[in-house]
Amino acid sequence: MLRAGLFSEENLNMLRKVLVFYLAVGSNCKAEDVPNKFSSFPHIDNITFSQVRAQLLPVLSNKEKFDYIVAKQNVRQFLEGFLLFDEKEQEFIRLFHQRLYHPEVLFGEGDIANRLSLHPIALWKCRPQNLQT
């Protein structure tokens, strides 16, 4: 999909922001434990050819050649460059781990930040310490 140019730069930036959001919201780690980038992807190494054969190859054209080893290398290389967090993304993570929820830091002012301002899990995780049970 990436080689075919199916995603615009804007779409890729939004995808990274969504990943940052859910990494922050779905994580139990401390802000200082969240790197400013992800560079290790051990789960990619655990993908077996039998998984690829069962789940991916059936949806590819019979004419399309697919090298599973090269694909894993390409995915790893893409992710290493894609998951470099910019200053605003790092700031969102830092604030979130201080229980300060500001989706506008990550998404800017607008509809997405407004809708995410009511995200129930994010609000629950950022509630005051004395209300936690």
Secondary structure, 3 states (H helix, E strand, C coil): CCCCCCCCHHHHHHHHHHHHHHHHHHCCCCHHHCCCECCCCHHHHCCCHHHHHHHCHHHCCCCCCCCHHHHHHHHHHHHHHHCECCHHHHHHHHHHCCCCCCHHHHHCCCHHHHHHCCCHHHHHHCCCHHHCC
